[in-house]
Amino acid sequence: MSAIVEAKHLVFHYQETAEDGTLQKQETPVLKDISLSVEKGSFVAVLGHNGSGKSTFAKHINAILLPDEGKLYVDGMDTADEENLFAIRQKAGMVFQNPDNQIVATIVEEDVAFAPENLGVAPDEIRRRVDDALHAVKMYAYRKHAPTQLSGGQKQRVAIAGVIAMQPDCIILDEPTAMLDPQGRQEVMETIRRLNREQGITIILITHYMEEAAQADRIVVMDGGKVLLDDVPKRVFSQVETLKSVGLDVPQVTELAHLLRQEGIPIAEDIIHTDECIAALAALLDTAQPESR
C-alpha cells in the first residue's frame, strides 16, 4: 500500500517579532526532524500535549504551513511547490476544532456546496456531491436547516460533509471533538470511523482524548517536536509510564488494568477497550471460584 502523506526530515520554526520590529524565526523549532508516512486508507491518531507540535504537523499536510527544512509530500506532491497547492487541498481536506469557523452559509446544504462551487464543479455534480456527503455524515434530513439550529456535534458533521464534498482521499481533523459534549463526540467519531471503513478515506485525527485514539489503527505520539512513539494502539498504551512522563493519560480501562497489575493481579497490559477489561476480569473471577469453595 502506498503513502498518501510522507514527511522527510521536517523542520519548522514559527516567527516572532524582533526588537527592531522585523520578523525572525524562533530559535527553537516546533518540529524537529520529523520523518513518517501515512498509508492510504489508514486511520492514524496523533497525540501530544499542548506545544508538542501535533497541530503544526497537521497544518503542514494541508500546506497551511510550509517546512523550513525537509519535505512533506501529499500523494507524491511537494507541498512547497505552489503549483501543487490547489491539488493538495483537494486531496487532503482539513477539519478544525470549532465548526463555527468553517461554516459560511445560512443553510446546511449551501454550506456543503460552498467548496465544490469554488472548485468550479458543474451544478449537477455539486448536487450529487452535497447529497452524498450529507448522507455520509447522517445529516441529509437537516439539509434545509440553518446551522445555528444545530447542536455542536451536528455542526461538526456538517463541517466534515463540506470537506467530503471536495472528494478528498485524506481528511485531517484537528481536535474536532474538543468543544463537544460526550454525545457530540460520539456522533463525530462514528462518522469518522464510517468514512474510513466504508469509503476508504484516510483519517488523520489530532486528539487529546485517549479513548478516541484507541479507535485508530495506529497512534503517533509527539513530544517536544519529535515523534516519541509510533505503533498500534495496544502497544502505545501499554507504555503507561512513558506516556505519563510526557503529560499524557491512557484510556481509563488501561489505567485500571495498570493499577491492578501493580497490586499483583495478573491482567493483560494491552487492554484498551472496556469490553476487553470486562472479559479479562470475568476470566480471573472464573479461575478464582474453584479455589474459594
Secondary structure, 3 states (H helix, E strand, C coil): CCEEEEEEEEEECCEEECCCCCEEECCCCCEEEEEEEEECCCEEEEECCCCCCHHHHHHHHCCCCCCCEEEEEECCEECCCHHHHHHHHHHEEEECCCHHHCCCCCCHHHHHHHHHHHCCCCHHHHHHHHHHHHHHCCCHHHCCCCHHHCCHHHHHHHHHHHHHCCCCCEEEEECCCCCCCHHHHHHHHHHHHHHHHHHCCEEEEECCCHHHHCCCCEEEEEECCEEEEEECHHHHHCCHHHHHHCCCCCCHHHHHHHHHHHCCCCCCCCCCCHHHHHHHHHHHHHHHHHHHC
